[in-house]
């Protein structure tokens, strides 16, 4: 017979969900950083004529 752990005591489950959420936030931030880098690079090229 399998014994289940109440959700309020499922520490590893909470950590796993937190990790997934953290990874999603980090991926979103990296997309934003890449977009901003592209804009800054275009502005630099426009200023320098390269």
Rosetta blueprint (number, residue, H / E / L):
1 X L
2 X L
3 X L
4 X L
5 X L
6 X L
7 X H
8 X H
9 X H
10 X L
11 X H
12 X H
13 X H
14 X H
15 X H
16 X H
17 X H
18 X H
19 X H
20 X H
21 X H
22 X H
23 X H
24 X H
25 X H
26 X H
27 X H
28 X H
29 X H
30 X H
31 X H
32 X H
33 X H
34 X H
35 X H
36 X H
37 X H
38 X H
39 X H
40 X H
41 X H
42 X H
43 X H
44 X H
45 X H
46 X H
47 X H
48 X H
49 X L
50 X L
